[in-house]
């Protein structure tokens, strides 16, 4: 969390508030300027990363594998269990549409960072790693796009529904850890995704271009849960 706090401070001080012309995209976050570099090849940190992936691989059972595979879907629907809701376009269309756009923006921002570092996936680093899914050859490891989306989503949902904040962040933690269980990401990738998601969500919360859609999704979710129209401010 120290990294996240520092980077949020730098973000607010150093980034100009300039929106894209489509009226629904926040400021470009420039993740390569905000994230620490991944562990260097052959370093002690890189070895710890690999051992963590191998340990998760050794301990995972069929239930763990099934849960991790289910979380390969990059969708706010994966947070439905934390909210006690089924989130679908047919039942919560404003919420689904808002987070679909979040996912697209996240992916574009993470892609830039991945191309900047070109950090190899665990199965490329070691033949001992047996991933549960096959990733694209040019889809690099650092930072984790799924962990980024998970934490962007968690921060936004927690602000919409502070009553469920603890459950939301616990779900984001598991969502990120499942990438390690899958054998497709190192712990450092997931940690960087936490920071990236927090920074992206902070930009979205302060960018007026997103406010109408954010407020619509918040109202829809709170109504579905039988909560007051707006949360109590802390």
C-alpha positions in Angstrom: 0.0 0.0 0.0 3.0 2.3 0.5 3.6 2.2 -3.3 0.0 2.9 -4.0 -0.1 5.9 -1.7 3.1 7.4 -3.2 2.0 6.9 -6.7 -1.4 8.4 -6.2 0.3 11.5 -4.7 2.6 11.7 -7.7 -0.3 11.2 -10.0 -2.4 14.0 -8.6 0.5 16.4 -8.5 2.0 15.7 -11.8 -0.7 14.7 -14.3 -2.7 17.3 -16.2 -6.5 16.7 -16.4 -7.0 16.3 -20.2 -9.7 14.1 -21.5 -9.9 12.3 -24.8 -12.3 13.6 -27.4 -14.7 10.7 -27.3 -16.2 12.1 -24.0 -15.9 8.8 -22.2 -12.2 8.2 -21.6 -10.0 9.5 -18.7 -6.5 10.9 -18.8 -3.8 8.6 -20.1 -2.2 7.2 -16.9 1.3 6.5 -18.3 1.9 3.4 -16.2 5.6 3.0 -17.2 6.2 6.2 -15.3 4.4 5.2 -12.2 5.2 1.5 -11.6 8.4 0.1 -10.2 10.3 -2.2 -12.6 9.8 -5.9 -12.5 12.4 -8.1 -10.8 15.6 -8.4 -12.9 16.3 -11.7 -14.5 18.4 -13.9 -12.3 17.9 -11.7 -9.2 16.9 -13.0 -5.8 13.5 -11.3 -6.2 13.0 -13.1 -9.6 13.8 -16.4 -7.9 11.3 -15.8 -5.2 8.7 -14.9 -7.8 9.2 -18.2 -9.6 9.2 -20.2 -6.4 5.9 -18.7 -5.5 4.4 -19.7 -8.8 5.7 -23.3 -8.5 4.4 -23.5 -4.9 0.9 -22.4 -6.1 1.1 -25.0 -8.9 2.1 -27.7 -6.5 -0.7 -27.0 -4.0 -3.6 -26.3 -6.4 -6.3 -28.9 -6.5 -9.2 -29.3 -9.0 -11.4 -26.8 -7.1 -8.6 -24.2 -7.1 -8.0 -24.7 -10.8 -11.7 -24.4 -11.6 -12.0 -21.2 -9.5 -8.9 -19.6 -11.1 -10.1 -20.5 -14.6 -13.5 -18.9 -13.9 -11.8 -15.7 -12.9 -10.0 -15.6 -16.3 -13.1 -13.6 -17.4 -12.4 -9.9 -17.2 -15.8 -8.8 -16.1 -17.5 -7.0 -13.2 -19.8 -10.1 -13.1 -17.0 -11.9 -11.2 -17.6 -9.5 -8.3 -21.3 -10.5 -8.1 -20.6 -12.9 -5.2 -19.1 -10.2 -3.1 -22.1 -8.0 -3.7 -24.8 -10.6 -3.4 -25.9 -9.8 -6.9 -25.9 -11.4 -10.4 -24.4 -8.7 -12.6 -25.6 -9.1 -16.2 -26.3 -6.7 -19.1 -29.9 -7.7 -19.0 -30.5 -7.0 -15.3 -27.9 -4.2 -14.6 -27.3 -2.7 -18.1 -25.7 0.6 -16.9 -23.4 -1.2 -14.5 -22.3 -3.7 -17.1 -21.8 -1.0 -19.8 -19.7 1.2 -17.5 -17.4 -1.6 -16.4 -17.1 -2.9 -20.0 -15.6 0.5 -20.9 -13.4 0.3 -17.8 -12.0 -3.0 -19.0 -11.2 -1.6 -22.4 -9.4 1.4 -21.0 -7.5 -0.7 -18.5 -6.4 -3.1 -21.3 -5.0 -0.3 -23.4 -3.1 1.2 -20.5 -1.7 -2.1 -19.4 -0.7 -3.0 -22.9 1.6 0.1 -23.0 3.3 -0.9 -19.8 3.7 -4.6 -20.9 5.4 -3.5 -24.1 7.6 -1.1 -22.2 9.1 -3.9 -19.9 8.5 -7.0 -22.1 8.7 -9.2 -19.0 8.3 -12.9 -19.9 5.6 -15.1 -18.5 6.4 -17.8 -15.9 6.2 -20.6 -18.4 8.8 -18.9 -20.5 11.1 -18.4 -17.6 10.9 -22.0 -16.4 9.8 -25.2 -18.1 8.7 -26.4 -14.7 5.7 -24.1 -14.8 2.6 -25.7 -16.2 0.0 -22.9 -16.8 -3.7 -23.6 -16.9 -4.1 -21.5 -20.0 -2.1 -20.5 -23.0 -1.3 -16.9 -23.4 -0.5 -15.0 -26.6 3.3 -15.0 -27.4 3.4 -11.2 -27.4 1.2 -10.7 -24.3 3.9 -10.0 -21.6 3.6 -10.6 -17.9 4.2 -7.3 -16.1 1.9 -5.9 -14.9 -1.1 -8.3 -14.7 -4.0 -7.0 -16.7 -6.4 -9.0 -14.8 -5.1 -7.8 -11.4 -5.3 -4.2 -12.8 -8.9 -4.7 -13.8 -9.7 -6.3 -10.5 -8.4 -3.4 -8.5 -9.8 -0.7 -10.8 -13.1 -2.4 -10.4 -12.7 -2.8 -6.6 -11.9 0.8 -6.0 -14.8 2.0 -8.1 -17.3 -0.5 -6.6 -16.1 0.3 -3.1 -16.8 4.0 -3.7 -20.2 3.1 -5.1 -21.0 0.7 -2.3 -18.8 1.5 0.8 -21.1 -0.7 2.9 -19.5 -3.7 1.1 -16.0 -2.4 0.9 -14.3 -5.2 2.8 -16.0 -8.0 0.7 -15.1 -6.1 -2.5 -11.4 -5.8 -1.8 -11.2 -9.4 -0.5 -12.7 -10.5 -3.9 -10.2 -8.3 -5.8 -7.3 -9.9 -3.8 -8.5 -13.4 -4.7 -9.1 -12.4 -8.3 -5.5 -11.3 -8.6 -4.1 -14.4 -6.7 -5.9 -16.6 -9.2 -3.5 -15.4 -11.9 -0.7 -17.0 -9.9 -2.7 -20.2 -9.4 -3.2 -20.2 -13.1 0.6 -20.1 -13.6 0.4 -17.2 -16.0 1.7 -14.4 -13.7 4.2 -13.8 -11.0 3.3 -12.3 -7.6 5.2 -9.1 -8.7 2.9 -8.9 -11.8 -0.2 -9.0 -9.5 1.3 -6.5 -7.1 1.9 -4.1 -9.9 -1.6 -4.7 -11.1 -2.9 -3.6 -7.7 -1.0 -0.3 -8.0 -2.0 0.2 -11.6 -5.7 -0.5 -10.9 -5.7 1.9 -7.9 -4.1 4.7 -10.0 -6.5 4.2 -12.9 -9.5 4.1 -10.6 -8.4 7.3 -8.9 -8.2 9.1 -12.3 -11.6 7.9 -13.3 -13.1 9.1 -10.0 -11.7 12.6 -10.5 -12.3 12.9 -14.3 -15.6 14.7 -15.0 -15.9 12.8 -18.3 -16.7 9.7 -16.4 -19.1 11.1 -13.8 -22.4 10.7 -15.5 -21.8 7.0 -16.3 -20.3 6.3 -12.9 -23.3 7.9 -11.1 -25.8 6.0 -13.3 -24.0 2.7 -12.4 -23.9 3.6 -8.7 -27.6 4.4 -8.6 -28.5 1.2 -10.4 -26.4 -1.0 -8.1 -27.6 0.7 -4.9 -31.2 0.4 -6.0 -30.7 -3.3 -6.8 -29.3 -3.8 -3.3 -32.1 -1.8 -1.6 -29.7 0.8 -0.4 -30.2 4.6 -0.2 -29.6 6.5 -3.4 -26.2 7.8 -2.3 -23.8 6.4 0.2 -23.0 8.2 3.4 -19.8 10.3 2.9 -16.9 9.5 5.2 
